[in-house]
Amino acid sequence: MSQKLMQLVEQSCIRPDAGNFEIGDTVDVHTKILEGNKERIQVFSGVVIARSGAGTREMFVVRRIVAGEGVERKFPLHSPRIEKVEVKRRSVVRRAKLYFLRERSGKAVRLTERRI
């Protein structure tokens, strides 16, 4: 009973356009940022290195290099703060989690592009 009730509540919060990217894709995540009483959109671009969770609790991790330093940010997939996730490039990967990219730098970070 309670499981069915949870599924009904979650269905109203799930965004249908949210999950059209995979691990290894280079994406631009457009997030809404509140500054005082103003709202603006900030873009965080990088490689998706992990996805976890299910339903409304699904999260994804995006990694990019800023000034020679690796920066990772974890986003909730179905959050109302996320405006859109735009796929820039698709890559071939053989892992579900790309944590090995943390130790690599330069050309070693490059992933081969997937041909469609």
Protein Blocks (a to p, Z undefined) as FASTA:
>chain_A
ZZmmmmmmmmmmpcfklmmccehiacdddddddehjaccddddddddfbdedehjlbccd
ddddeehiacdddddfklcklmbdcdfbdcddfbfbfklmmmpghjllpccdddZZ
